Amino acid sequence: MPIQQDNIEETLFFSQLLKQTSAIELLKQVLMHSHHAVVVTDADRENGYRIVYANKKFCTHTGYELAELVGNSPAILQGPKSNKSVIAKLSDALERNGFFYGSSINYRKDGSMYPVEWNISAIRNEQGEVTHYISMQKDLTNLRRLAEQIQESTEVFKKFYFKISHNQAFVGPEARRQRDRGKIAPEAIELFDETLEELKKNEKLLNGNLRSEAANDSIR
């Protein structure tokens, strides 16, 4: 397979790196010590892309031992709440682009669920033929919990703001007289500013990049 211009730098880097260690040892170390769950499958679409390797992180996430995973399709992690619409796009996208990103609900060996996002990339031989796929996966349980907590706190702040805005100490006749004289109770200013700032921070977090649009769709 001819080396593309944009791959020359990477090729030179790896050629230097492999002078110090073997390709097999390098691959083993990368997979074993990755902070992400990694699974490698064959390229056999008809048999559901059978697993040929999974690192310890992946086994921890799923509850399966490596020996239980090898030879099985990742479909064993799917269940009733898995995102069928995303999974249905996977095979065609891999054959078309050699890459796929998505998210879904996975099921551990004990039947418990966890939200996960993953990207899958094709592994090609020297002739450019796809022989395997490698997937990096991330458990979104903590991020989902964080988003839920932020949403809950936002609702609390909204209720708090409503109560304050209807409190006579801040909107009653005396408060109006103070404003008419160009004065506003310091506690009113402080409470309003604090509430608004907290709402802004929570709104920013909720609308930020905790997950992609596809990931959001999969866990609603």
C-alpha atoms as one frame of an Amber mdcrd trajectory, in Angstrom:
protein
   0.000   0.000   0.000   1.626   3.281  -1.055   2.484   5.676   1.749   0.395
   8.815   1.520   2.124  12.168   1.945   0.272  12.935   5.166   1.464   9.600
   6.641   5.170  10.132   6.061   5.760  11.873   9.394   3.980   9.114  11.323
   5.860   6.424   9.394   9.211   8.017  10.207   8.230   8.326  13.858   7.254
   4.678  14.159  10.355   3.511  12.326  12.455   5.256  14.974  10.290   3.932
  17.787  10.524   0.350  16.538  14.308   0.471  16.721  13.868   0.332  20.503
  11.100  -2.248  20.787   9.217  -4.741  18.661   5.912  -3.890  17.041   4.179
  -6.669  18.991   5.527  -5.473  22.332   4.596  -1.880  21.537   1.047  -2.878
  20.582   0.707  -5.015  23.699   1.802  -2.199  25.992  -0.496   0.344  24.324
  -3.538  -1.913  24.596  -2.847  -3.190  28.092  -2.204   0.208  29.651  -4.795
   2.290  27.839  -7.154   4.250  30.105  -9.922   3.499  27.610 -11.675   0.196
  27.128 -10.297  -1.298  23.916 -11.705  -4.170  21.909 -10.407  -5.616  18.626
 -12.668  -7.612  16.325 -12.273  -9.359  13.015 -13.787  -7.806   9.890 -16.412
 -10.497   9.322 -19.688  -8.583   9.066 -21.755 -11.729   8.514 -20.695 -13.138
  11.882 -21.083  -9.879  13.770 -17.394  -8.865  13.970 -16.141 -11.472  16.400
 -13.926 -10.293  19.243 -10.269 -11.342  19.034  -8.964  -9.224  21.921 -10.201
  -6.955  24.716  -8.049  -5.176  27.272  -8.513  -5.302  31.035 -10.434  -2.017
  31.069 -12.975  -3.427  28.642 -13.325  -6.589  30.740 -13.833  -4.464  33.856
 -16.524  -2.395  32.138 -18.422  -5.399  30.858 -17.884  -7.912  33.667 -16.705
 -10.555  31.195 -13.372 -12.375  31.260 -11.310 -12.173  28.066 -11.841 -15.890
  27.411 -15.619 -15.321  27.528 -15.440 -12.468  25.024 -13.116 -13.927  22.395
 -15.080 -15.478  19.539 -18.282 -13.655  20.445 -19.757 -10.622  18.735 -19.945
  -7.344  20.677 -23.682  -7.799  20.174 -23.651  -9.794  23.433 -23.448  -6.395
  25.145 -26.691  -5.198  23.569 -30.107  -5.322  25.158 -33.608  -3.822  25.142
 -32.462  -0.228  25.724 -29.508  -0.280  23.352 -29.689   2.340  20.625 -30.824
   0.220  17.697 -30.868   3.148  15.245 -27.186   3.911  15.872 -26.126   0.259
  15.756 -27.986  -0.239  12.458 -25.767   2.394  10.809 -22.518   0.842  12.011
 -21.693  -1.765   9.351 -22.443   0.395   6.317 -20.467   3.294   7.787 -17.467
   1.050   8.472 -17.460  -0.314   4.937 -17.909   3.142   3.462 -15.546   5.188
   5.650 -13.543   2.730   7.719 -14.612   4.641  10.819 -17.667   4.985  13.011
 -18.568   6.965  16.115 -21.650   6.312  18.175 -23.055   5.747  21.608 -25.553
   3.435  23.165 -26.551   1.571  26.282 -24.482  -1.539  26.953 -25.319  -4.443
  29.237 -22.764  -6.025  31.536 -22.563  -9.759  32.180 -24.701  -9.316  35.307
 -27.412  -7.552  33.285 -26.763  -4.037  34.611 -26.739  -1.184  32.099 -24.232
   1.582  31.449 -24.110   4.372  28.849 -21.109   4.162  26.557 -19.647   6.030
  23.614 -17.241   4.448  21.181 -15.293   5.013  18.012 -14.318   2.196  15.682
 -11.489   2.317  13.161 -10.436  -0.111  10.457  -7.097  -1.911  10.670  -5.647
  -2.582   7.216  -2.860  -4.818   5.982  -0.113  -3.731   3.617  -2.403  -4.316
   0.651  -4.980  -1.917   2.079  -7.461  -4.645   2.943  -9.448  -4.342   6.175
  -8.527  -7.266   8.402  -9.771  -6.055  11.800 -11.515  -3.228  13.601 -10.375
  -1.571  16.806 -12.804   0.232  19.099 -12.040   2.659  21.913 -14.886   2.871
  24.395 -15.728   5.222  27.252 -18.153   4.556  30.085 -20.376   7.648  30.412
 -21.910   6.733  33.760 -20.153   9.506  35.680 -20.848  12.133  33.020 -24.482
  11.151  32.905 -24.726  11.392  36.687 -23.051  14.810  36.576 -25.473  16.068
  33.941 -28.427  14.851  35.986 -27.087  16.572  39.112 -26.579  19.826  37.248
 -30.071  19.666  35.826 -31.515  19.076  39.279 -29.553  21.963  40.781 -30.687
  24.222  37.961 -34.307  23.517  38.821 -33.568  24.303  42.470 -32.008  27.613
  41.520 -34.956  28.504  39.340 -37.369  27.898  42.216 -35.109  29.832  44.554
 -34.984  32.756  42.133 -38.774  32.745  41.805 -39.261  32.860  45.571 -36.759
  35.658  46.010 -38.275  37.697  43.198 -41.680  37.500  44.915 -40.439  38.195
  48.427 -41.724  41.501  49.853 -38.313  42.223  51.325 -37.064  42.676  47.795
 -40.127  43.620  45.752 -42.458  45.147  48.363 -43.250  48.855  48.965 -40.149
  49.456  51.062 -37.938  47.856  48.443 -39.553  50.072  45.792 -38.961  53.188
  47.893 -35.326  52.192  48.266 -35.017  51.811  44.510 -36.735  55.169  43.949
 -34.007  56.743  46.066 -31.396  54.981  43.977 -30.744  52.348  46.599 -31.087
  48.609  46.480 -30.717  46.390  49.504 -27.230  44.842  49.401 -28.629  41.426
  50.254 -30.991  41.628  47.297 -28.159  42.436  44.926 -26.039  39.651  46.322
 -28.783  37.043  46.149 -29.864  37.946  42.631 -26.314  38.055  41.300 -25.385
  34.774  42.923 -28.479  33.018  41.624 -28.039  34.306  38.095 -24.369  33.324
  38.031 -25.142  29.817  39.224 -27.842  29.451  36.602 -25.463  30.605  33.891
 -22.788  28.145  34.988 -25.198  25.237  35.060 -26.702  26.159  31.723 -23.239
  26.305  30.190 -22.352  22.877  31.542 -25.608  21.333  30.369 -25.226  22.753
  26.878 -21.498  22.046  26.674 -19.674  19.175  25.102 -20.221  16.565  27.795
 -21.502  14.397  24.955 -21.979  14.684  21.263 -25.456  15.059  19.811 -25.456
  11.360  18.987 -24.512  10.466  22.523 -27.295  12.645  23.941 -29.838  10.908
  21.723 -28.772   7.494  22.926 -29.237   8.063  26.658 -32.430  10.094  26.868
